[in-house]
Amino acid sequence: MPQKALITGITGQTGSFLAKQLVEHGYEVHGTTRSLGNLPWRLQHFGITDDIHLHKLNATNFSEITEIAAHKFDYIFHLAAESSVASSLKQPTKTVMANVVQTTAWLEAIKNVSPECRFFNAVSSEVLKASEGPLDENAPRSAKNPYAVTKLASMNMAQVFRESFDLYIVNGLLFNHESELRDDRFVTAKIIRNLCLLSKDPKLAPFELGNVLAERDFSHAEDFARGIVASLHHEIPQDYVFASGVLCSVKDFFDTAARQLGFEPQWVGEGLEMTCRDGATGRALVGINPEYYRPIDELGKAGNATRAHTCLNWTPTVSFEDMIGRMIAYQRSRIE
């Protein structure tokens, strides 16, 4: 009998990469979705739609969650969440329901009907306090936006269930992870898509970004999916940081993508007056709009994934440059 795995958030970026890996390794893969009406485009991209058992779920309906958990999965990978900081600032109550109430419902459901199930809870580096040096699992906590508040609460709840009820539960502290399947509302995909459009249409107007000096620790979602699977196969349940350990600014991301598309990015000005032009043609590529700034944006955070490397033999394999190259290739295929 194949092992059974459930992925909440299976139609998202990381969920789709995770589903692909599990299907390739012979798992019986299930996933939750808000609607069964439209085929998930990311699963279609990988050609695995027919290999997935989808369950319609109202994520705040406890009885539905319990009914699905009763399928006795060997593994549940809980990725479903409101994952945008910007959206959480606009809809904090919705974010609490999606990220705290839903996670608690899944934890209670496995305790009641499937205590042998191994459970992965996706957390974010947003819950860690910025400081000098890479951050590991023991770094101080800090929550500066509603998304971070809810992710920290879900992490604490998962630890309570692990310790109080002897359940196999892992929190994954995920630093920024991107891919060709990233939603266009995220800044990395926005950069790639707009630069691809600019390279295709010489008459197109420049686009706008927020704080391009903000720094993040970027990895590819495919690498994180591999680590997530490994985390539930270790002999003991514990929390893991998944990260590259390298800080890059949004400007670094933009410049790398621009060069791969044949531009020569040259920045002038400071703060809100910063602009970037193509050095070869003088063409304006991007400007700054304060509306895209976060109300509070901490210093850059790099992650220390030593525990994942030591316990899971995990290291990132997709470089920063190759990740951007894959994103460019996919966006070009969409617009051409």
ROTI-275617 format. One record per atom (N, C-alpha, C): x, y, z. Coordinates in pm, whole numbers, plus 50000, padded with zeros to 5 digits. Layout:
XYZ/...
This chain:
500844988050000/500005000050000/500875012550000/500615021949909/501385034349910/501055042750033/502015050550075/501755059650186/500865070950139/499975075550230/498995085950197/499425099250256/499395109450172/499765122950217/498685132750177/498415142250266/497495153150238/498265166250240/498025174550139/498635187850132/497515198150136/497465206050243/496565217450241/497305228750170/496605235950084/497305245750003/498025239449886/497505228349836/498175220849729/498215228649598/497295238149580/497265245649454/498215257649455/498875260149568/499815271249575/501175267549520/502095277149528/503435275049473/504145263049537/504355263349668/505105252749734/504305239849737/502985240849754/502165228849754/502245221049625/502345228149514/502425221449384/503765214249366/504855220849406/506165214149400/506185202049493/505585203349611/505525192349705/504705180849647/503565183949586/502735173549524/503505166149416/504225173349334/505005167349226/506025157349283/506725161349388/507735152649446/507105140149507/505985141849576/505335130349639/504785120649535/504185125849429/503685117149321/504835109349260/505955116149236/507115109449177/507685098549267/507465099749399/507965089749493/506905079349529/505795079349458/504815068549473/503795070249583/503675082249639/502655084749741/501265085649679/500265082249759/498885085549724/498645099749776/498485109249685/498495123349723/497095129249719/496705135449830/495435142449843/495725157149867/494745165649835/494915179849860/493585186549885/493625197649957/492405205249982/492365217549892/491155221449855/490965233149771/489615239549806/489525252549786/488255259449816/487165256049715/487575252449594/486595249749489/487095238549398/486175230049354/486515219449260/486155223249117/485745235749098/485245240048967/486325241448862/487465246948899/488535249348802/489735240648834/490325235148728/491525227048748/492685236048791/493435232248895/494545240448944/495645241548838/495975253748799/496905255648687/498325250948720/498725251948845/500075247448879/500195232248869/499165225148914/499175210548901/499105206548754/498355214148676/498335211748532/499705213948471/500405224148518/501755227148468/502675215048482/502535207648593/503365195948615/502775183048556/501545184048503/500915172448443/500515161848543/500165165848666/499845156048771/498415157248821/497585164748751/496205166948799/495475153848823/495635144248732/494925131448744/495475122748856/496645126348911/497245118449019/496875123649157/496085134249163/495755140649290/494295138449325/494035135049450/492655134049501/492335147149573/491485155249512/491165168249569/489925167549658/489965174749770/488855175649863/488455190249876/487185193149851/486695206749872/486615209550021/487115221350061/487155224350203/486905239050230/485985241650323/485855254750385/486815254550504/487905262050493/489015260550587/488675264450729/487555270850752/487155274350888/486015265550940/485705254950864/484655245650905/485315233750975/485225233351107/485935223051184/485445209051150/484155207351127/483635193951098/484185188850965/484325197550866/484895193350737/486365189450753/487105197050832/488505193750856/488625180150925/487785177751025/487815164951096/487455153451003/486475155650917/486065145250821/487205141550728/487955151450681/489075148650592/490215141950669/490495146650789/491565140550870/491285125950901/490015122250903/489625108450935/490025098550825/490545103450713/491045094450608/492315087250652/492825090650769/494005084050825/495235085550735/495615097650712/496815100350633/498065097050715/499095092650644/500385090750710/501055104150737/500825113450645/501455126650656/500445137550616/500455148550690/499715160450649/500715171950642/500755178250527/501605190050506/500685202150502/500695209950609/499755221050622/500415233950572/500105237350447/500665249250383/499615260050362/498335256650366/497265266250336/497305277850434/497285289850380/497365301750466/497105314150383/496825325050453/496895338250392/498365342250404/499075342350291/500535343150296/501105356650255/500265366450231/500745379550190/500715389350307/501865395450335/501925405650439/500995417250405/501025421450279/500185432650237/498705429550258/498285417450222/496875413650241/496515412950389/497465408450470/497175407350614/496965421050677/497635431250625/497455444750677/496075450250640/495555445850526/494235450350481/493115442150544/493385429250570/492345420250621/492885411950738/493155418150850/493755410650962/492845399851019/491525402351025/490625392151079/490605379750991/490545381650862/490585370450768/491895362750784/492985369850807/494285363450823/494325355050949/493735359951058/493665352051181/492865339251159/491745340151090/490925328351064/491695318150980/492375322950877/493075313950785/494305307650849/495025315350930/496335310850975/496365305351117/495455310051202/495455305351341/494305295451363/493085299551334/491935290851358/492035278051275/492375279551147/492475267551062/493555258051112/494725263351146/495805254651194/495405247451322/494765254551414/494315248451538/493295237451511/492425239751415/491415229651380/492075216951328/493105218351246/493805206451195/494515199151309/495135206651398/495835200351511/494855192651600/493705198751628/492715191951710/492155179751639/491985180851508/491445169551431/492385157551433/493675159751412/494585148151413/494705142451554/494635150951656/494665145751793/493465136551818/492305140351766/491085132951795/490885120651709/491255121451579/490895110451488/492075103851419/493285109851428/494415103951356/495735107251425/495895103051552/497075107151629/498395101451578/498355091351491/499585085751436/500105093851316/499285102951266/499665110951150/500805120351185/501745122051092/502835131751108/502435144751039/502615155751110/502035168551067/503135179051051/503165185450934/504095196550908/503305209650904/503765219450980/503125232650984/504075242950926/503645249450818/504485259450753/504435272650829/505585277050879/505715289750949/506605298650862/506805310850902/507535320550821/508675326850900/509715330750829/510815338150891/510335351450946/509135355750908/508575368250961/508415367851113/508415355851172/508235354851317/509545356751393/510665357451323/511975358551387/512425373051395/513095376351504/513595389951524/514895391951447/514955402651369/516165405651293/517315408751387/518485403351356/519685406151432/520885403151345/522055406551392/523265403651315/523485388551310/523855383651193/524125369551178/522885361651141/523065349851080/521945341351041/521155336551162/519845334751141/518915331151248/518575316251242/518695309551357/518335295451362/517015293651437/516705281251471/515415278051534/515255284351673/516355288151735/516305293851870/516375309051871/516325315151756/516395329851749/515195336051820/515355347851877/514235354651942/513095357251845/511875357251897/510695359251815/510305374051812/509705378051702/509195391651688/508175391751576/507055398351596/505995398851495/505635413351468/505905418251346/505735432351313/504555435151220/503785424851185/502625426751099/501625415551130/500365417051088/499355406851121/499715392751072/500335391850954/500745378750904/501715372051001/502735379651046/503705374151139/503065370251271/502155378451321/501455375451446/500735362051435/500045359751324/499275347451310/500185335251291/501275336951220/502205325851201/502895322151331/503225332051413/503815329151543/502815321951632/501565326151628/500525319451708/500345304951663/500355302651532/500185288951482/501375280251522/502565286051520/503755278651561/503685274851709/503285284451793/503165281651935/502105271051961/501005271651889/499945261851907/500435247851868/501175247051758/501715234151715/502665228351820/503475236751881/504385232051985/503615227152107/502525234052141/501695229652253/501115215852227/500595213552107/500015200552074/501085189752070/502265192952022/503355183152017/503755178752158/503905188452246/504385185552380/503295180052472/502065184652454/500975180652545/500375167252508/500355163852379/499655151852335/500565141852266/501885144252271/502865134852215/502595131852068/502335142451993/502085141051849/503355144251771/503465138351652/504615141151566/504285153651483/504775165051528/504475177851464/505775185451442/505945190551322/507125198251285/506695212151239/507355222451291/507215235951236/508385238651142/508085243151022/509125246950928/509205262050918/510315267750962/510525282150953/511075285250815/510175289050726/510515290750585/510895305150556/512135307050511/512535320250462/511975321850320/512245333250256/511615336150127/511925325150025/510885320449960/511065310149858/510245314049735/510925314049623/510345318749498/510415307749393/509765309949280/509865300449169/509125306149050/509195298848940/508465302648820/506955302048841/506505295548948/505075294348976/504595304349081/505405314249112/505035324349210/503885332949157/502945336149246/501805344549212/502285358649178/501665364849078/502095378049030/501955389049134/501195386949241/501035397449341/502255398749431/503195389349425/504425390349503/505485397949424/506335405349496/507235414749430/508205407949335/508655395949367/509615389249279/508985385949144/507775380449147/507085377349022/506715390148947/506365400649023/506065413648961/507275418948885/508455417848944/509675422348878/509925414548750/509855401348760/510135392948645/509145395648532/507885396048565/506875397948461/507035411548393/507225422048471/507335435448411/508615437048329/509715431348375/510935432048296/510805424248165/510125412848170/509885405148047/509025413247949/508015420048002/507165428347916/507955440047858/508815446147940/509635457347891/510605452747783/511135440647797/512075435647696/511365432247566/510075429347574/509305425847455/508755438147384/508415448647461/507785460647404/508615473047438/509375478347343/510245489847369/509485502647402/508175502947379/507385514947407/506685514547542/506825503447614/506115501847740/506685511147847/505795516847927/506215526048033/506865518448148/507715525148227/508335518548343/507305514848448/507655505548534/506755501648643/507305506748776/506605503748885/506985509249015/507175498349120/508115500849211/508385491949323/508375500049452/508465493049564/508545499549694/509995500749739/510285495549855/511635496649913/512575486449849/513315490849749/514205481549678/515445478149758/515685485249869/516845482249953/516525471750060/515255467850071/514885457150164/515595444250125/516125437250226/516895425050201/516135412650247/516295402050169/515645389350201/516605377850173/516315366450234/517055354050211/516215345750115/516665344949988/515865338549883/516345324249856/515385315149837/515655301549790/514575297849689/514745286449625/513735281449531/512755272349604/511475273649574/510435265849642/510625250849623/511215246649513/511465232549489/512395226649595/513405234449632/514325230049738/513605228949872/512735238649901/512005238150027/511075226050032/510435222849921/509545211249918/510305198449954/511515197249904/512345185549936/512655185050086/512985196450145/513255196850287/512035194050372/510885198950328/509635196850401/509325181850411/509475174650300/509235160150302/510205153350398/511475157050390/512485150750475/512215153150623/511635164750655/511425168250797/510465158850867/509565152450794/508615143150855/509125128750855/510355126750808/510935113350807/512085111850906/512335122250985/513355121251088/512795113551207/513695107851288/513225099451398/512485107251506/512805120051522/512125127951624/511515140451561/510365145051613/509755157351560/510435169551621/510885178551538/511485191051585/511305201651477/511615213751510/511425224851416/512705227251336/512515232351213/513645234451122/513555247951053/514695254451040/514825265950951/515205260850812/514525266050710/514915263450571/515275276850508/516515278150463/517005290850413/518315288550336/518705298550257/519985297850186/521125303150271/520795312150365/521815318450447/522455330650385/521945334950269/522515346250195/521465357250180/521825369450215/520925380850199/521125387450063/520005390349996/520015397949871/518895408349880/519145420049828/518115430449830/517165428749713/516035435549721/515095435849608/515805441849486/516665451649511/517455457649403/518395447249340/519025438849422/519865428149369/519055418849279/517845415549326/516965406849248/516635413349113/516245426049120/515915433548998/517115434048903/518275437448953/519465439048868/519845425748801/519775414848879/520125401748823/519165397948711/517875400048734/516875396948631/517055405948509/517295418948532/517455428348421/518645424448333/519745420648396/520925416848317/520675404148237/519965394548296/519665382248223/518765385048102/518025396048106/517165399747994/517835409547898/519095412247920/519845420547827/519905435347859/519335439447972/519415453448014/520725456048089/521085468748099/522225472948180/521705482548288/521235477048401/520575485548501/521525495548566/521115508248564/521865519048626/520925527148714/521215527548844/520365534348940/520905548348970/519985557648984/520345571149025/519365575749132/519785585749212/518905591149315/518945583149443/518225588049544/518145581549674/516705581349722/516385571649807/515055570849867/513965570249763/512955578749782/511805578749690/512165584349553/513335590349541/513765595949412/514575586049330/514755574049381/515525564149307/514795560149179/515545558949072/515035553648946/516115545048884/515705536448795/516655527948723/516415529148573/517505530948500/517455531548354/518365520948294/518085517848170/518955508848096/520155516848048/521355513048091/522545520648057/522825520947908/522375510847835/522655510347691/521785519947611/520535521847656/519575529747577/519075542147649/519275542947780/518735554047858/517265552347892/516695541147856/515265538947877/514955537048025/513905543648076/513475542048214/512845528248234/513285521248338/512785507848367/511865507548489/512225514448595/511435513648719/511635526148803/510585529448879/510645540348976/510145535449110/510115544349207/509725540849344/508385547349377/507505539349440/506205544249484/506055541149633/505915551349719/505815548849863/504615540349904/503615539249817/502445531049850/502815516349865/503945512449805/504365498449811/505285495549929/505565505650011/506375503450130/505535496850239/506155488050318/505495482750437/505515493550546/504465493950631/504475503450743/505675501450834/506005488650859/507185485150938/507935474350862/509185476950830/509995466950759/511305465350834/511505453450892/512695450950972/513945450150884/515095449350950/516345446850881/516295433150815/517145431250717/517185418450648/517505406950741/516905395450714/517125383450796/517665372350708/518815367150744/519335355050680/519095343250773/518885331650717/518595319850798/519805310750814/519815303850925/520855293850954/520195280150952/520405272650845/519745259650826/520645248050867/521525250250965/522455239751008/521735227251055/520625228951131/519895217251181/519345208951064/518765215650965/518235208350850/519355201350774/520495207750764/521635201550695/522135189450772/522245190850904/522795180150986/521835168451001/520565171451029/519595160851058/518935155050933/518765163350832/518015159150713/518875158050589/520155161450601/521065161850485/520505171050376/519945182450419/519315191750326/520195203950302/520345207450177/520965220150138/520265224950012/520165238049991/519585243049866/520445239149746/519815236249636/520555232249515/520385242049400/519325250349403/519065259949296/519665273449337/520595278549258/521245291149290/520295302949269/520655314249327/519885326649311/519735329949163/520845329049088/520815332448945/519965322548865/520085309648898/519295299548825/517805300748858/517495304048982/516095306149020/515485317348936/516205328348924/515705339548845/515615335748698/516585328248648/516545323748509/515335315148480/514965306448573/513785298048554/512505306448556/512485316448642/511325325348648/511175333048517/512275337648462/512245345048335/511765336148222/512305324048214/511905314948107/510415312048111/509875310148231/508445307148242/507605319348204/507975331248253/507205343248220/507245346148071/508385344148009/508465346147863/507525336647789/507405324447837/506505315047771/505045319147787/504745326447892/503365331047915/502985342747827/503935351547798/503595363947728/503915363447580/504575352947536/504895352247393/503885343747318/
